[in-house]
């Protein structure tokens, strides 16, 4: 069963409460999404560390309901 954009956003926000999350369904199939996540929690972290925080929030779903996620991360100031 595909995962909804709302479910992805909810999981990310549960793990990163201050996150501003934008989700786009890339293929219309509920399996392939692009996400932009902006959070102060990313400050001082490398891009890899930022992505790891997001993937940690989604680890239960990656490879299951959520097949692919193109991810962009940033801090609120840019």
C-alpha positions as CSV (number, residue, x, y, z in Angstrom):
1,X,0.0,0.0,0.0
2,X,1.5,3.4,-1.0
3,X,2.4,6.0,1.6
4,X,0.7,9.4,1.6
5,X,2.6,12.7,1.6
6,X,0.8,13.5,4.8
7,X,2.3,10.3,6.4
8,X,5.8,11.2,5.3
9,X,5.4,14.7,6.7
10,X,4.0,13.4,10.0
11,X,6.9,11.0,10.5
12,X,9.5,13.7,9.8
13,X,7.8,16.2,12.1
14,X,7.6,13.6,14.9
15,X,11.4,13.1,14.7
16,X,12.2,16.8,13.9
17,X,9.5,18.9,15.5
18,X,10.5,22.3,14.1
19,X,10.8,21.0,10.5
20,X,9.2,22.8,7.6
21,X,8.3,20.0,5.2
22,X,7.3,20.2,1.6
23,X,6.4,16.9,-0.2
24,X,5.8,16.3,-3.9
25,X,4.6,13.0,-5.3
26,X,6.9,12.6,-8.3
27,X,5.1,9.8,-10.2
28,X,1.6,9.9,-8.8
29,X,2.0,6.4,-7.4
30,X,2.6,7.1,-3.7
31,X,6.0,5.4,-4.0
32,X,8.3,8.1,-5.4
33,X,8.5,11.5,-3.6
34,X,10.6,14.6,-3.4
35,X,10.9,16.3,0.0
36,X,12.4,19.6,1.1
37,X,13.0,19.7,4.9
38,X,14.1,23.0,6.6
39,X,15.1,22.8,10.3
40,X,17.3,24.5,12.8
41,X,18.3,21.0,13.9
42,X,20.5,20.9,10.8
43,X,22.6,23.8,11.9
44,X,26.3,22.8,12.0
45,X,25.7,19.4,10.4
46,X,27.0,18.3,7.0
47,X,24.5,17.6,4.2
48,X,25.0,13.8,4.9
49,X,24.2,14.2,8.6
50,X,21.1,16.3,7.7
51,X,19.9,13.6,5.4
52,X,20.6,10.9,8.0
53,X,18.3,12.7,10.5
54,X,15.5,12.7,8.0
55,X,16.1,9.0,6.9
56,X,16.1,8.1,10.6
57,X,12.6,9.4,10.9
58,X,11.5,7.3,7.9
59,X,13.6,4.2,8.4
60,X,10.6,2.0,9.1
61,X,9.0,2.9,5.8
62,X,12.0,3.2,3.4
63,X,12.0,0.2,1.1
64,X,8.5,-0.8,2.2
65,X,5.7,1.6,1.6
66,X,8.0,4.4,0.6
67,X,10.2,3.2,-2.3
68,X,12.2,6.4,-3.2
69,X,12.7,9.8,-1.7
70,X,14.6,12.6,-3.4
71,X,15.7,14.8,-0.4
72,X,16.8,18.4,0.0
73,X,17.6,19.8,3.4
74,X,18.5,23.3,4.7
75,X,18.6,25.4,7.8
76,X,16.1,28.2,8.1
77,X,18.7,30.9,7.2
78,X,19.6,29.2,4.0
